[in-house]
Amino acid sequence: MRIFKECYDDVIVVAMLCSTLCWVWKKRSRRSVLPTNWPVVGMLPALLQNAGRIHHYATELLRESGGTIEIKGLWFANMDMLVTCDPANVNHILCRNFENYPKGPGFRKIFHVLGDGMINVDSELWELHRKTTTPLMNQANFRTSLERNVSQKIENGLFPVLDHYAQQGTHIDLQEIFHRILFDISCQQFMDKDPGTLCVDPTGDHPFLKAIRDAVNAILYRHILPEWCWKLQKWVVGIDREKKLSEAWDTIDNFIYTILSENQEHDKTGFISYRPSDSIYGFSSSDESNFSMLASLLKAYKGKSKRFLRDTLVSLTIAGGGGTSSAAITWLFWLLAKNPRVEAKILDEINMNHAKQNRVFKVEQCQNLVYLHAALCESLRLFPPVPMNHKLSLEKDVLPSGHKVNPNTRIITSFYSIGRMEAIWGKDCMEFKPERWISDTGGIKHASSYNFPIFNLGPRTCLGKEMFFLVAKTVAASIILNYHCQPLEPHSPVQYSDTLVLELKHGFKVKLNKRT
């Protein structure tokens, strides 16, 4: 027994020595950025060391490892994951073998605040949402309503604010402006409610807008921290982001349930019934001015619980104006500020297609803005608003890259890294180059969805893709036509916020100069 103990001690010493030598070699070696897989803690030290630049670090790892890497976490915390940016793997996971990679129960726990909304569910519930929402959003009435809401918000909300700051000569945070206008448009479009957060003299964050921001912030850390850690914060400690998430949940409920109470009747069981006065709305309405997405959803989901309607509206509102669209437009203007040549070409294109009597660029005119569309695609490639996608495997599988997948394997697809791979986009992949999206005939060159999965692909392709381009191009064209944005810190290095959505950490502050 004593001999065994002595041998065991020797093994421990040798193991510790080897670990130390590996650490020293890794620190000195400049040929590899791959993290050391330490006993017990796995690769967690390297991940924590690069937490402030996690998307850049993931891209470096994936370049070094050929597009796919297995990340080892704390051995007792079930934090192991497989990270990939290989287009073949992305296509396999999100499209070809879609059934084997649902959101999973872990995803539902992380995004519990979304309940049974489309973003959060699988199988039958997801099919129900898809079959109900898709035809509604494909209606001509939906597009007409959206065009009207966007134009009115630009004319009555955006321009008064921008004019005020231009006249004052003071700086303005464009990222915050885009947050507010997209939030207002989304609420108006899906809930017939304009919260009016975009105004010259706001008194502060609208409670619903603040609640969504707090929820999105907490959700990112639920991806990173072990489940026991954020559950401890929620139920025992009651501090930090989990406390804000609980408060946000209550605020979201109050806001949505108030709107539902104003537009529906319900019996004692809590199930909704459709008000006869709302019968002019819905699928078959021939009067476009009377179309209401909210009333259409109430009619389509007649008999469903108020809770189900709440989850549906929260998911649609967050998808439409919860930060992703505003982040995309912010990155576009950030890139234009650094590339005046591109901005000049967009302005020339806008002037060629604009009706001079209007300040607001009309939606129908945006169809001819090919270069602006290309610039938006290029911005999305470099700075995808949702930089990663989370999946959980059901059964064993082998990815096209040869990596084996066991049941309950957490898989992260890095959309951020895909847009920065030379093998996909060429040696100039780090350049902002809208021309790469324009074909020889002058139209938009469409990339394969697995090379450009910004709007997801396969069965879960984003329903709001066309809505995004309509809103983003109209807002961007109207601003570029009327204002020049001069950034306050043009040479400052980019820093990302620690939220689920890829945003500028300190906003995007500019000084506005009105064009003549």
Buried (B, 14 or more C-beta within 10 A) or exposed (E): EEEEEEEEEEEEEEEEEEBEEEEEEBEEEEEEBBBBBBEEBBBBEBBEEBEEEBBBBBBBBBBEBEBBBBBBBBEEBBBBBBBBBBBBBBBBBBBEBBEBBBBBEBBBEBBBBBBBBBBBBBEEBBEBBBEBBEEBBEBEBBBBBBBBBBBBBBBEBBBEBBBBBBEEEEBBBBBBBBBBBBBBBBBBBBBBBBBBBBBEEEEEBBBBBBBBBBBBBBBBBBBBBBBEBBBBBBEEEEEEBBBBBBBBBEBBBEBBBEBBEEBBEBEEEEBBEBEEEBEEBBEEBEEBEEBBBBBBBBBBBEEBBBBBBBBBBBBBBBBBBBBBBBBBBBBBBBBBBBBEEBBEBBBEBBEEBBEEEEEBBBBEBBEBBBBBBBBBBBBBBBBBBBBBBBBBBBEEBEBBBEBEBEEEBBBBBBBBBBBBBEEBBEEEBEEBBBEBBBEEEEEEEEBEBBBBBBBBBBEBEBBBEBBBBBBBBBBBBBBBBBBBBEBEEEEEEEEBBBBBBBBBEEBBBBBBEEEE
